[in-house]
Amino acid sequence: MIYISSHNIISSLGFSSEENLSKIRKGISGIQLSENKKISPEPVFVSLVSYDETEKRFSKISENSKKYTKYEKFLILSINDALKNSKVDIQSDETVFIFSTTKGNIDLLEKDNKNSFDTERLKLWKSSEIVADFFGKKNNIRTISNACISGTMAVITAQRLIEAGKYKNAVVTGADILSEFTLSGFQAFKAVSEGACKPFDIKRTGMTPGEGAATIILTSEKSLSDNSGIIIAGGANSNDANHISGPSRTGEELAFSIKKAISESNLSSDDIDFISGHGTATPYNDETESKALEPAGLQSVPLSGTKGYIGHTFGATGIIETVIAAEAIKNSEVYKTAGFEEIGVSGKINVQKKYKSISVNTALKTASGFGGCNAALVLKKENFSQNTVSFDKKHFEIIKKVKISNNQVTVNDTIDYKYTDSDKNQFSAFAKAVYKNYKIKYPKFYKMDNLSKLGFLGAEILLNNTNILSNYKSEEISVILSNESSSLDTDAKYQKTIDDRENYFPGPSVFVYTLANIMIGEICIKNKIKGENTVFISEYFDKDFIFDYADILLNKRKSKLCITGRVDYNYPKGNYIAELYLLESSK
């Protein structure tokens, strides 16, 4: 069983889980009108963590405040607070660190910040290493960047790695800061609320961007737990295979994740007592979430959304809302959904208008994000229906391998195509040549950014002449990729559109590609793949880890066919590589 050892939340409401929960119980929101022109040319409602309090608290644990970025300080403060109440040895080889974030140190791209830290700090894996090093952790460090499900997937990944016997403990931590980069992008999508957001309400007009951090420490050893008896019981994720920036209109893919997570937890929908909802308060997301919950049989289950209190904290939100789900079970309580007054979605759901005490033995956490990704996680009391988990040895076959680099394509280690034109140093020309050589017909290819083009081409060549997808249901196929530079190539291009306030033109068509997992979204849309999908960020391609993770999915029958490997378009050098494998279950 995977127990909770300790946790922390940092948000506009405070710097501990206790502070945050106390204010949520009282219905206090941290959302305020900001007139800070560094993050927005116009006043906007946001949820910000106190900078002065951050510096004050950080100075108590480090004499080198200037050595760390704001994002890194959030993570360090969160982990440090969680460790105060945990006996887990984080330096042990039996403990894994799992970070979740969407943009990390993205503010370092701003022209006023470019010389404040080394460019390498923009790399998500680098900031993860720096934070882990603060606590003396030198190895077993993983980073997930999967849009708004990053935090939820980090918890699910920890559960899977511990259950598979890879580790005994996990420190799962996530954060994002609110910068002009992120805020302007969602404003360009017209997705930001005119006031404090109103999840699931008929008058909702959009999300409230926020910032924050959270940590949850997990362990397989009950003696190291917090004695609450609450366990992480099951989790699943899926892809809509519909649109890179808009959710499924039916909700069936999120419903699939929910049903899988509940089933894995050895529960039924009738057993779920509480839902910690995603509830971004955007028109489409809330509608889709409601449509997913109803067919999953959860229409009467009390649902609370926290984004009306602390905004959308992106890479931290999944961990924050998992902690809130755990506290609901621990304290037998459900929370008022701030901003909600009248139902404004077509799916039948039970959104809470006030705080109340009820019996809670189980809880569901849901999440969705750009790239069509969805996730669901179940927590429960350990004595409420037992889990049975078993793992075999590796049981997959490598059906095919494709590598794209240095202007050539190899299939199963044999050169299959080589580009020799005069402009050979330009990736865009090479990519178009590969597209034409393999007779791919998909006009949307030309709108993709470089990273998505590279991943898309690799997947198309990997699947070429196999007809293997027809052997499986869409939800039985997964895409698990590794990446070094995340989406930094496109990030830099987007940053240029907002650097000059005299020529300020943030565009959604560029911003949507500022997430590494969008390349997976493009692969899934083209091939109607609706199974598991995750992007891990690491300096080097750890083939053993990626294969082990794919094997866990195959072992748990969450997948029968897996596209896996690495896809990276390096920033700032511009060199590229895609190394993809097609794995098929041999079980």
LOLUM-409119 format. One record per residue (C-alpha): residue number from 0; x, y, z. Coordinates in nm, 4 decimals. Each point is the difference from the previous one (the first is absolute). Example, Ala and Ser with C-alpha at 12.3 -4.5 7.8 and 13.67 -1.06 7.14 Angstrom:
<pts>
PT    nr       east      north         up
PT     0     1.2300    -0.4500     0.7800
PT     1     0.1370     0.3440    -0.0660
</pts>
This chain:
<pts>
PT    nr       east      north         up
PT     0     0.0000     0.0000     0.0000
PT     1     0.1111     0.3559    -0.0689
PT     2    -0.0425     0.2127     0.3119
PT     3     0.0215     0.3755     0.0463
PT     4     0.2884     0.0995     0.2237
PT     5    -0.0345     0.3786    -0.0084
PT     6    -0.1027     0.2907    -0.2215
PT     7     0.0109     0.3748    -0.0542
PT     8    -0.1859     0.2659    -0.1995
PT     9     0.1322     0.3450    -0.0864
PT    10    -0.2455     0.2404    -0.1613
PT    11    -0.1443     0.3477     0.0364
PT    12    -0.1717    -0.1334     0.3128
PT    13     0.3163    -0.0943     0.1868
PT    14     0.3143    -0.2090     0.0258
PT    15    -0.1295    -0.3228     0.1543
PT    16    -0.2785    -0.2487    -0.0574
PT    17    -0.1519     0.1030     0.3317
PT    18    -0.0100     0.3701    -0.0932
PT    19    -0.1569    -0.0742    -0.3360
PT    20    -0.2618    -0.2416     0.1306
PT    21    -0.0940     0.2297     0.2872
PT    22    -0.0803     0.2838    -0.2395
PT    23    -0.1789    -0.2259    -0.2476
PT    24    -0.2222    -0.1253     0.2824
PT    25    -0.0861     0.3638     0.0755
PT    26    -0.0640     0.0800    -0.3664
PT    27     0.2901     0.2458    -0.0243
PT    28     0.1402     0.0548    -0.3499
PT    29     0.3510     0.1168    -0.0853
PT    30    -0.0973     0.1349    -0.3424
PT    31     0.0548     0.3733    -0.0381
PT    32     0.0112     0.2671    -0.2691
PT    33     0.3600     0.0561    -0.1085
PT    34     0.1259     0.3164    -0.1668
PT    35     0.3547    -0.1307    -0.0324
PT    36     0.0995     0.0960    -0.3541
PT    37     0.2867    -0.2502     0.0065
PT    38    -0.2513    -0.2808    -0.0412
PT    39    -0.2764     0.1780    -0.1950
PT    40    -0.0421     0.3334    -0.1803
PT    41    -0.3536     0.0218     0.1407
PT    42    -0.1389    -0.0707     0.3504
PT    43    -0.0940    -0.3648     0.0435
PT    44    -0.1301    -0.2288     0.2747
PT    45     0.2692    -0.2500     0.0996
PT    46     0.1153    -0.2059     0.2978
PT    47     0.3532     0.0886     0.1107
PT    48     0.2239    -0.1311     0.2766
PT    49     0.1434     0.2741     0.2220
PT    50     0.3498     0.0791    -0.1282
PT    51     0.1054     0.1649     0.3269
PT    52    -0.1141    -0.2987     0.2028
PT    53     0.1761    -0.2344    -0.2415
PT    54     0.3287     0.1856     0.0489
PT    55    -0.0479     0.0200     0.3760
PT    56    -0.0609    -0.3731     0.0330
PT    57     0.2754    -0.0965    -0.2411
PT    58     0.2581     0.2100     0.1873
PT    59    -0.0635    -0.2206     0.3039
PT    60     0.1125    -0.3159    -0.1776
PT    61     0.2677     0.1363    -0.2355
PT    62     0.2615     0.2743     0.0032
PT    63     0.0192    -0.0094    -0.3809
PT    64    -0.3350     0.1440    -0.1023
PT    65     0.1432     0.1544    -0.3178
PT    66     0.1198    -0.3432    -0.1131
PT    67    -0.3567    -0.1193    -0.0610
PT    68    -0.2837     0.1153    -0.2218
PT    69    -0.3523     0.0731     0.1220
PT    70    -0.1211    -0.3297    -0.1473
PT    71     0.2773    -0.1949     0.1727
PT    72    -0.0702     0.1750     0.3322
PT    73    -0.3646    -0.1027    -0.0182
PT    74     0.1021    -0.3644    -0.0422
PT    75     0.2663     0.0102     0.2710
PT    76    -0.2344     0.1618     0.2527
PT    77    -0.2729    -0.2519    -0.0775
PT    78     0.2262    -0.3056     0.0260
PT    79     0.1643     0.1348     0.3136
PT    80    -0.3334     0.0463     0.1750
PT    81    -0.1200    -0.3472    -0.0993
PT    82     0.3220    -0.1581     0.1263
PT    83    -0.0568     0.1432     0.3482
PT    84    -0.2738    -0.2570     0.0548
PT    85     0.1502    -0.2955    -0.1853
PT    86     0.2525    -0.2656     0.0990
PT    87     0.0704    -0.1006    -0.3595
PT    88     0.3718     0.0014    -0.0865
PT    89    -0.0025     0.2097    -0.3152
PT    90     0.3701    -0.0597    -0.0736
PT    91    -0.0505    -0.3759    -0.0131
PT    92     0.0206    -0.1812    -0.3343
PT    93    -0.3416    -0.1396     0.0938
PT    94    -0.1527     0.3483    -0.0281
PT    95    -0.0859     0.1665    -0.3307
PT    96    -0.0592     0.3719    -0.0534
PT    97    -0.2726     0.0763    -0.2540
PT    98    -0.0452     0.3611    -0.1105
PT    99    -0.2980     0.1375    -0.1875
PT   100    -0.0149     0.3327    -0.1811
PT   101    -0.1257     0.1493    -0.3221
PT   102     0.2469     0.2870    -0.0456
PT   103     0.2547    -0.0017     0.2859
PT   104     0.2304     0.3021    -0.0191
PT   105    -0.1760     0.1427    -0.3044
PT   106     0.0382     0.3584     0.1277
PT   107     0.3730    -0.0276    -0.0755
PT   108    -0.0895     0.0432    -0.3687
PT   109    -0.1178     0.3552     0.0670
PT   110     0.2411     0.2636    -0.1317
PT   111     0.0453     0.1523     0.3477
PT   112     0.0926    -0.3388     0.1483
PT   113     0.2142    -0.1540    -0.2734
PT   114     0.3322     0.0663     0.1742
PT   115    -0.1147    -0.0737     0.3557
PT   116     0.0641    -0.3756    -0.0231
PT   117     0.1674    -0.2406    -0.2384
PT   118    -0.2120    -0.0902    -0.3035
PT   119     0.0114    -0.3646     0.1015
PT   120    -0.2290     0.0819     0.2943
PT   121    -0.2814     0.0189    -0.2559
PT   122     0.0309    -0.3765    -0.0358
PT   123    -0.2534    -0.1687     0.2272
PT   124     0.2344    -0.2861     0.0876
PT   125     0.2680     0.2491     0.1085
PT   126    -0.2209     0.1809     0.2508
PT   127    -0.1143    -0.3391     0.1320
PT   128     0.3629    -0.0977     0.0576
PT   129     0.0751     0.3289     0.1762
PT   130    -0.2958    -0.0371     0.2347
PT   131     0.0789    -0.3656     0.0735
PT   132     0.3634     0.0925     0.0655
PT   133    -0.1137     0.2492     0.2654
PT   134    -0.1146    -0.3043     0.1987
PT   135     0.3078    -0.2078    -0.0836
PT   136    -0.1820    -0.2107    -0.2575
PT   137     0.2277    -0.0920    -0.2905
PT   138    -0.1818    -0.2766    -0.1864
PT   139    -0.3419    -0.1492    -0.0766
PT   140    -0.1436     0.3361    -0.1114
PT   141    -0.2880     0.0063    -0.2496
PT   142    -0.1890     0.2911    -0.1536
PT   143    -0.3434    -0.0118    -0.1628
PT   144    -0.1370     0.2775    -0.2207
PT   145    -0.3425    -0.0963    -0.1294
PT   146    -0.1999     0.3235    -0.0044
PT   147    -0.2588     0.0386     0.2766
PT   148    -0.0015    -0.3696     0.0940
PT   149     0.3722     0.0115     0.0892
PT   150    -0.0534    -0.0069     0.3765
PT   151    -0.2626    -0.2726    -0.0109
PT   152     0.2210    -0.2081    -0.2290
PT   153     0.2965     0.0509     0.2335
PT   154    -0.2000    -0.1564     0.2853
PT   155    -0.1219    -0.2843    -0.2233
PT   156     0.3536    -0.0610    -0.1266
PT   157     0.1306    -0.0174     0.3567
PT   158    -0.2687    -0.2518     0.0890
PT   159     0.0907    -0.2163    -0.2982
PT   160     0.3749     0.0081     0.0610
PT   161    -0.0419    -0.0937     0.3653
PT   162    -0.2519    -0.2761    -0.0752
PT   163     0.2369    -0.1428    -0.2619
PT   164     0.2750    -0.0236     0.2611
PT   165     0.2251     0.2615    -0.1593
PT   166    -0.0034     0.2144     0.3158
PT   167    -0.1450    -0.0055     0.3510
PT   168    -0.0602     0.3731     0.0325
PT   169    -0.0714     0.3011    -0.2191
PT   170     0.0204     0.3745     0.0505
PT   171    -0.2526     0.1394    -0.2472
PT   172     0.0284     0.3752    -0.0383
PT   173    -0.1276     0.2522    -0.2510
PT   174    -0.0077     0.3725    -0.0616
PT   175    -0.0555     0.2749    -0.2504
PT   176     0.0433     0.3744     0.0243
PT   177    -0.2301     0.2515    -0.1646
PT   178     0.1878     0.2028    -0.2592
PT   179    -0.0962     0.2167    -0.2941
PT   180     0.0778    -0.2976    -0.2250
PT   181    -0.2725    -0.2250     0.1403
PT   182    -0.2551     0.2702     0.0735
PT   183     0.0228     0.1607    -0.3449
PT   184    -0.0435    -0.3375    -0.1665
PT   185    -0.3275    -0.0761     0.1737
PT   186    -0.1134     0.3573    -0.0564
PT   187     0.0661    -0.0543    -0.3711
PT   188    -0.2304    -0.3015     0.0202
PT   189    -0.2583     0.2244     0.1712
PT   190    -0.0066    -0.2572     0.2774
PT   191     0.0641     0.2317     0.2979
PT   192    -0.2934     0.0980     0.2198
PT   193    -0.1059     0.3635     0.0305
PT   194    -0.0187    -0.0465     0.3787
PT   195     0.0745    -0.2825     0.2421
PT   196    -0.0818    -0.3244    -0.1809
PT   197    -0.3302    -0.1839     0.0523
PT   198     0.0475    -0.3758    -0.0512
PT   199    -0.3021    -0.1771    -0.1501
PT   200    -0.2137     0.3149     0.0391
PT   201    -0.2379     0.1260    -0.2669
PT   202     0.1761     0.3389     0.0062
PT   203     0.3542    -0.1320    -0.0277
PT   204     0.2138     0.1857    -0.2540
PT   205     0.3366    -0.1709     0.0320
PT   206     0.2855    -0.1037     0.2246
PT   207     0.1974     0.1944     0.2589
PT   208     0.3741    -0.0554    -0.0539
PT   209     0.1971    -0.0600     0.3164
PT   210     0.3294    -0.1213     0.1384
PT   211     0.1025    -0.2318     0.2771
PT   212     0.1721    -0.3194     0.1032
PT   213    -0.0890    -0.3245     0.1704
PT   214     0.1709    -0.3135     0.1255
PT   215    -0.1330    -0.3393     0.0991
PT   216     0.2371    -0.2631     0.1387
PT   217    -0.1064    -0.3595    -0.0642
PT   218     0.1286    -0.3248     0.1469
PT   219    -0.0647    -0.3729    -0.0132
PT   220     0.0960    -0.0320     0.3676
PT   221    -0.2869     0.0610     0.2393
PT   222     0.2424     0.0876     0.2795
PT   223     0.1049     0.3052    -0.2030
PT   224    -0.3557     0.1137    -0.0708
PT   225    -0.1937     0.2806     0.1672
PT   226    -0.2250    -0.2611     0.1677
PT   227    -0.3073     0.1288    -0.1844
PT   228    -0.0375    -0.3369    -0.1700
PT   229    -0.0608     0.1730    -0.3342
PT   230     0.1523    -0.1627    -0.3075
PT   231     0.0411     0.0821    -0.3667
PT   232    -0.2152    -0.2788    -0.1377
PT   233    -0.0084     0.0390    -0.3770
PT   234     0.0541     0.2305    -0.2930
PT   235    -0.0312     0.0207    -0.3771
PT   236     0.0385     0.2464    -0.2829
PT   237    -0.1284     0.0325    -0.3558
PT   238    -0.0005     0.2234    -0.3061
PT   239    -0.2976     0.1570    -0.1752
PT   240     0.1619    -0.0382    -0.3453
PT   241    -0.2161     0.2959    -0.0902
PT   242     0.1712     0.3421     0.0183
PT   243     0.3268     0.1351     0.1405
PT   244    -0.1592     0.2895     0.1893
PT   245    -0.3660    -0.0950     0.0417
PT   246    -0.1416    -0.2870     0.2069
PT   247    -0.2143    -0.2815    -0.1312
PT   248    -0.3601     0.1057    -0.0442
PT   249    -0.1321    -0.3313     0.1337
PT   250     0.2231    -0.0537     0.3035
PT   251     0.0248    -0.3713    -0.0784
PT   252     0.3803    -0.0040     0.0153
PT   253     0.0137     0.1583     0.3473
PT   254    -0.2790    -0.2391     0.0996
PT   255     0.2200    -0.2864    -0.1183
PT   256     0.2821     0.1158     0.2317
PT   257    -0.2438     0.0343     0.2891
PT   258    -0.1421    -0.3486    -0.0479
PT   259     0.3490    -0.1509    -0.0327
PT   260     0.1230     0.1707     0.3169
PT   261    -0.3050    -0.1132     0.1968
PT   262     0.0295    -0.3562    -0.1295
PT   263     0.3711    -0.0158     0.0830
PT   264    -0.0883     0.1119     0.3525
PT   265    -0.2294    -0.3035     0.0350
PT   266    -0.2974     0.2325     0.0369
PT   267    -0.3182     0.0843    -0.1849
PT   268    -0.1428     0.3428    -0.0763
PT   269    -0.2444    -0.0517     0.2875
PT   270     0.2971    -0.0107     0.2386
PT   271     0.1295     0.3501    -0.0844
PT   272    -0.0863     0.2517     0.2749
PT   273     0.1666     0.3200    -0.1238
PT   274     0.1378     0.1547    -0.3186
PT   275     0.2850     0.2502    -0.0007
PT   276    -0.0853     0.1429    -0.3408
PT   277     0.2165     0.1671    -0.2616
PT   278    -0.2538     0.2822    -0.0478
PT   279     0.1988     0.2619    -0.1897
PT   280    -0.3147     0.2107    -0.0595
PT   281     0.0579     0.0192    -0.3733
PT   282    -0.3203    -0.0644    -0.1957
PT   283     0.1164    -0.3141    -0.1776
PT   284     0.2102    -0.1644     0.2719
PT   285    -0.2692     0.0067     0.2664
PT   286    -0.2586    -0.1208    -0.2498
PT   287     0.2188    -0.2943    -0.1014
PT   288     0.0794    -0.0904     0.3601
PT   289    -0.3709    -0.0084     0.0850
PT   290    -0.0678    -0.2223    -0.3017
PT   291     0.2739    -0.2382     0.1135
PT   292    -0.1184    -0.0286     0.3607
PT   293    -0.3635    -0.0756    -0.0773
PT   294     0.0549    -0.3113    -0.2177
PT   295     0.2567    -0.1182     0.2534
PT   296    -0.2896    -0.0196     0.2455
PT   297     0.1231     0.2842     0.2193
PT   298    -0.2755     0.2571    -0.0501
PT   299    -0.1072     0.0042     0.3654
PT   300     0.3469    -0.0064     0.1573
PT   301     0.0954     0.3274     0.1775
PT   302     0.2444     0.1935    -0.2180
PT   303     0.2209     0.2883     0.1091
PT   304     0.2186     0.2200    -0.2174
PT   305     0.2846     0.2006     0.1539
PT   306     0.0983     0.2306    -0.2844
PT   307    -0.2440     0.2656     0.1247
PT   308     0.2298     0.0243     0.3046
PT   309     0.3506    -0.0240    -0.1429
PT   310    -0.0397     0.0188    -0.3768
PT   311     0.1494    -0.2479    -0.2462
PT   312     0.3515    -0.0796     0.1197
PT   313     0.0819    -0.2189    -0.3036
PT   314     0.2846    -0.2405     0.0919
PT   315    -0.0934     0.0197     0.3685
PT   316    -0.3770    -0.0277    -0.0334
PT   317    -0.0228    -0.3795    -0.0250
PT   318     0.2062    -0.0472     0.3156
PT   319    -0.1877     0.2743     0.1874
PT   320    -0.3343    -0.1562    -0.0865
PT   321     0.1268    -0.3472     0.0928
PT   322     0.0983     0.1333     0.3423
PT   323    -0.3450     0.1581     0.0334
PT   324    -0.1594    -0.3358    -0.0871
PT   325     0.2120    -0.1673     0.2679
PT   326    -0.1008     0.2607     0.2571
PT   327    -0.3666    -0.0480    -0.0892
PT   328     0.0346    -0.3700     0.0879
PT   329     0.2098     0.0635     0.3094
PT   330    -0.2330     0.2642     0.1464
PT   331    -0.3332    -0.1296    -0.1373
PT   332    -0.0821     0.3238    -0.1778
PT   333    -0.0811     0.1518    -0.3391
PT   334     0.0606     0.3579    -0.1043
PT   335    -0.1941     0.2851    -0.1490
PT   336     0.0841     0.0675    -0.3662
PT   337     0.0900     0.3688     0.0090
PT   338    -0.1748     0.1999    -0.2720
PT   339    -0.2669    -0.2603    -0.0658
PT   340    -0.3657     0.1019     0.0369
PT   341    -0.2057    -0.1536    -0.2813
PT   342     0.0765    -0.3068    -0.2106
PT   343     0.1170     0.0904    -0.3486
PT   344     0.0918    -0.3350    -0.1540
PT   345    -0.2180    -0.2582    -0.1715
PT   346     0.1381    -0.3047     0.1831
PT   347    -0.1667    -0.0809     0.3295
PT   348     0.2507     0.0618     0.2803
PT   349    -0.0248     0.0870     0.3691
PT   350     0.2070     0.3181     0.0405
PT   351     0.0325     0.1052     0.3634
PT   352    -0.1283     0.3429     0.1001
PT   353     0.1138    -0.0200     0.3610
PT   354     0.2424    -0.1715     0.2322
PT   355    -0.1380    -0.2994     0.1865
PT   356     0.1034    -0.3021     0.2017
PT   357    -0.0858    -0.3380    -0.1503
PT   358     0.1479    -0.3477     0.0039
PT   359     0.2726    -0.0283    -0.2655
PT   360     0.1787    -0.3323    -0.0524
PT   361     0.1002     0.0485    -0.3625
PT   362     0.0749     0.2906    -0.2331
PT   363     0.0521     0.0539    -0.3712
PT   364     0.2310     0.2627    -0.1532
PT   365    -0.0521     0.0963    -0.3651
PT   366     0.2162     0.2029    -0.2393
PT   367     0.0128     0.1059    -0.3654
PT   368     0.2348     0.2123    -0.2083
PT   369     0.1235     0.1248    -0.3360
PT   370     0.1055    -0.2717    -0.2385
PT   371    -0.3210    -0.1888     0.0777
PT   372     0.1410    -0.1592     0.3157
PT   373    -0.2153    -0.1221     0.2903
PT   374     0.0736    -0.1683     0.3313
PT   375    -0.1869    -0.1431     0.2962
PT   376     0.1266    -0.1071     0.3401
PT   377    -0.1720    -0.1797     0.2892
PT   378     0.0846     0.0247     0.3686
PT   379    -0.1612    -0.2096     0.2732
PT   380     0.0322    -0.1233     0.3554
PT   381     0.2191    -0.3095     0.0025
PT   382    -0.2645    -0.2215     0.1598
PT   383    -0.2642     0.0957    -0.2585
PT   384     0.0247    -0.2810    -0.2601
PT   385     0.3455    -0.1474    -0.0452
PT   386     0.2177     0.0370    -0.3097
PT   387     0.1845    -0.2899    -0.1608
PT   388     0.3048     0.0918    -0.2056
PT   389     0.2446    -0.2336    -0.1724
PT   390     0.2718     0.0512    -0.2590
PT   391     0.1742    -0.2398    -0.2343
PT   392     0.3362     0.0316    -0.1672
PT   393     0.0304     0.1962    -0.3230
PT   394    -0.2449    -0.1291    -0.2543
PT   395     0.0142     0.2104    -0.3134
PT   396     0.1530    -0.0293    -0.3407
PT   397     0.1640     0.2824    -0.1934
PT   398    -0.1885    -0.0063    -0.3292
PT   399     0.1792     0.2872    -0.1694
PT   400     0.2518     0.2774     0.0615
PT   401     0.0285     0.3351    -0.1800
PT   402     0.2672     0.2638     0.0423
PT   403     0.0012     0.3462    -0.1556
PT   404     0.3143     0.2157     0.0333
PT   405     0.2765     0.1591    -0.2056
PT   406    -0.2253     0.0328    -0.3058
PT   407    -0.0711    -0.3685    -0.0272
PT   408    -0.2536    -0.2614     0.1026
PT   409     0.0926    -0.3494     0.1126
PT   410    -0.2469    -0.2845     0.0422
PT   411     0.1174    -0.2907     0.2152
PT   412     0.3531     0.1485    -0.0135
PT   413     0.0093     0.0055    -0.3808
PT   414     0.0039     0.3286    -0.1923
PT   415    -0.3409     0.0377    -0.1616
PT   416     0.0231     0.3601    -0.1235
PT   417     0.2789     0.2582    -0.0273
PT   418    -0.0444     0.3693    -0.0764
PT   419     0.2757     0.1506    -0.2132
PT   420    -0.1305     0.3380    -0.1232
PT   421     0.2088     0.3171     0.0348
PT   422    -0.2044     0.1440     0.2887
PT   423     0.0633    -0.3149     0.1996
PT   424     0.0646     0.1865     0.3249
PT   425    -0.3567     0.1225     0.0244
PT   426    -0.2346    -0.2335     0.1826
PT   427    -0.3118     0.1425    -0.1634
PT   428     0.1224    -0.0929    -0.3493
PT   429     0.1050    -0.3459     0.1175
PT   430    -0.3347    -0.0571     0.1723
PT   431    -0.1944     0.0923    -0.3141
PT   432     0.2180    -0.2331    -0.2054
PT   433    -0.0629    -0.2895     0.2392
PT   434    -0.3741     0.0727    -0.0033
PT   435    -0.0059    -0.0179    -0.3806
PT   436     0.2312    -0.3001    -0.0252
PT   437    -0.2276    -0.2136     0.2152
PT   438    -0.3085     0.1264    -0.1849
PT   439    -0.1661     0.1208     0.3187
PT   440    -0.3241     0.1859    -0.0639
PT   441    -0.0921     0.2168     0.2970
PT   442    -0.0162     0.3749    -0.0802
PT   443    -0.0012     0.0971     0.3679
PT   444     0.3640    -0.1080     0.0084
PT   445     0.1030     0.3351    -0.1468
PT   446    -0.1518     0.1886     0.2962
PT   447     0.1913    -0.1953     0.2640
PT   448     0.3079     0.1280     0.1825
PT   449     0.3364    -0.1707    -0.0494
PT   450    -0.0308    -0.2328     0.3002
PT   451    -0.3455    -0.1210    -0.1019
PT   452     0.1092    -0.0475    -0.3619
PT   453     0.2928    -0.2117     0.1152
PT   454    -0.2113    -0.2176     0.2299
PT   455    -0.2769    -0.0273    -0.2583
PT   456     0.2396    -0.1114    -0.2756
PT   457     0.1630    -0.2542     0.2291
PT   458    -0.3352    -0.1508     0.0943
PT   459    -0.1253    -0.0095    -0.3592
PT   460     0.3116    -0.1813    -0.1210
PT   461    -0.0141    -0.2332     0.3011
PT   462    -0.3574    -0.0980    -0.0871
PT   463     0.0558    -0.0014    -0.3765
PT   464    -0.0810    -0.3338    -0.1676
PT   465    -0.0877    -0.1688     0.3299
PT   466    -0.3817     0.0255     0.0136
PT   467     0.0514    -0.0855     0.3662
PT   468    -0.2351     0.2640     0.1431
PT   469    -0.2993    -0.1838    -0.1437
PT   470     0.0757    -0.2937     0.2311
PT   471    -0.0791     0.2008     0.3119
PT   472    -0.2620     0.2274     0.1483
PT   473     0.0972     0.3667     0.0037
PT   474     0.0260     0.0027     0.3797
PT   475     0.2384    -0.3002    -0.0036
PT   476     0.2728     0.2003    -0.1751
PT   477     0.2318     0.2312     0.1958
PT   478     0.2603     0.2653    -0.0828
PT   479     0.2781     0.0499     0.2571
PT   480     0.2801     0.2357    -0.1018
PT   481     0.3163     0.1545     0.1410
PT   482     0.1293     0.3461    -0.0804
PT   483     0.2913     0.2251     0.0995
PT   484    -0.0909     0.3559    -0.0996
PT   485    -0.3764    -0.0215     0.0487
PT   486    -0.1569     0.2583    -0.2368
PT   487     0.2689     0.2676     0.0456
PT   488     0.0527     0.0517    -0.3730
PT   489    -0.3619     0.1142    -0.0336
PT   490     0.0049     0.1701     0.3406
PT   491     0.2734     0.2343    -0.1230
PT   492    -0.2000     0.0813    -0.3120
PT   493    -0.3107     0.0753     0.2027
PT   494     0.1959     0.2166     0.2454
PT   495     0.1030     0.2269    -0.2875
PT   496    -0.3659     0.0794    -0.0683
PT   497    -0.0424     0.1494     0.3487
PT   498     0.3440     0.1531     0.0700
PT   499    -0.0829     0.3316    -0.1635
PT   500    -0.3082     0.1692     0.1411
PT   501    -0.0103     0.2280    -0.3038
PT   502    -0.0316    -0.3064    -0.2229
PT   503    -0.1887    -0.2286     0.2347
PT   504    -0.1717    -0.2839    -0.1851
PT   505    -0.0304    -0.3248     0.1999
PT   506    -0.1593    -0.2620    -0.2207
PT   507    -0.1758    -0.3222     0.1038
PT   508     0.1279    -0.1865    -0.3073
PT   509     0.3576     0.0279     0.1328
PT   510    -0.0786    -0.0158     0.3717
PT   511    -0.1796    -0.3349    -0.0276
PT   512     0.3284    -0.1624    -0.1063
PT   513     0.1845     0.1221     0.3111
PT   514    -0.0583    -0.3351     0.1696
PT   515     0.2062    -0.3104    -0.0686
PT   516    -0.2991    -0.2341     0.0095
PT   517    -0.1651     0.1729    -0.2984
PT   518     0.2135    -0.2232    -0.2223
PT   519    -0.1760    -0.2986     0.1576
PT   520    -0.3334     0.1696    -0.0587
PT   521     0.0785     0.0328    -0.3704
PT   522     0.1007    -0.3670    -0.0235
PT   523    -0.3171    -0.1072     0.1808
PT   524    -0.2314     0.2155    -0.2122
PT   525     0.1416    -0.1302    -0.3268
PT   526    -0.0138    -0.3656     0.1070
PT   527    -0.3046     0.0099     0.2317
PT   528     0.2075    -0.1192     0.2954
PT   529    -0.1834     0.0462     0.3294
PT   530     0.2139    -0.1886     0.2499
PT   531     0.2626     0.1018     0.2540
PT   532     0.2235     0.2956    -0.0926
PT   533     0.2816     0.1641     0.1947
PT   534     0.3147     0.2062    -0.0654
PT   535     0.3024    -0.0398     0.2260
PT   536     0.2669     0.2712    -0.0106
PT   537     0.3631    -0.1037     0.0527
PT   538     0.3468     0.1142    -0.1020
PT   539     0.0844    -0.3354    -0.1548
PT   540    -0.2204    -0.2656    -0.1523
PT   541    -0.0435    -0.2609     0.2720
PT   542    -0.1134    -0.2884    -0.2177
PT   543    -0.0125    -0.2449     0.2896
PT   544    -0.2370     0.2226     0.1986
PT   545    -0.2282     0.0713    -0.2969
PT   546    -0.0170    -0.3700    -0.0874
PT   547    -0.0641    -0.0888     0.3653
PT   548    -0.2853     0.2513     0.0168
PT   549    -0.1485    -0.1285    -0.3258
PT   550     0.0280    -0.3514     0.1391
PT   551    -0.1943     0.1036     0.3115
PT   552    -0.2833     0.1158    -0.2257
PT   553     0.0103    -0.3249    -0.1952
PT   554     0.0250    -0.2022     0.3205
PT   555    -0.3031     0.1670     0.1548
PT   556    -0.1900    -0.0477    -0.3263
PT   557    -0.0406     0.3746    -0.0345
PT   558     0.1540    -0.0359    -0.3425
PT   559     0.0629    -0.2712    -0.2576
PT   560     0.1974     0.2061    -0.2486
PT   561     0.2353     0.2863     0.0837
PT   562     0.1766     0.2652    -0.2067
PT   563     0.2956     0.1054     0.2113
PT   564     0.3451     0.1562    -0.0185
PT   565     0.1342     0.3526    -0.0215
PT   566    -0.0814     0.3041    -0.2116
PT   567     0.2049     0.3136     0.0468
PT   568     0.0553     0.3238    -0.1865
PT   569     0.2840     0.1553     0.1949
PT   570    -0.0071     0.3572     0.1251
PT   571     0.1953     0.2103    -0.0813
PT   572     0.2180    -0.2079    -0.2334
PT   573    -0.2751    -0.1220    -0.2327
PT   574     0.1332    -0.3534    -0.0401
PT   575    -0.2642    -0.2706     0.0117
PT   576    -0.0582    -0.3689     0.0574
PT   577    -0.2947    -0.2354     0.0085
PT   578     0.0604    -0.3580     0.1111
PT   579    -0.3258    -0.1892     0.0177
PT   580    -0.0890    -0.3595     0.0779
PT   581    -0.3210    -0.1929    -0.0567
PT   582    -0.0533    -0.2378     0.2915
PT   583    -0.2640    -0.2710    -0.0052
PT   584    -0.1129    -0.2078     0.2930
PT   585     0.1088    -0.3598    -0.0255
PT   586    -0.2241    -0.1074     0.2876
</pts>
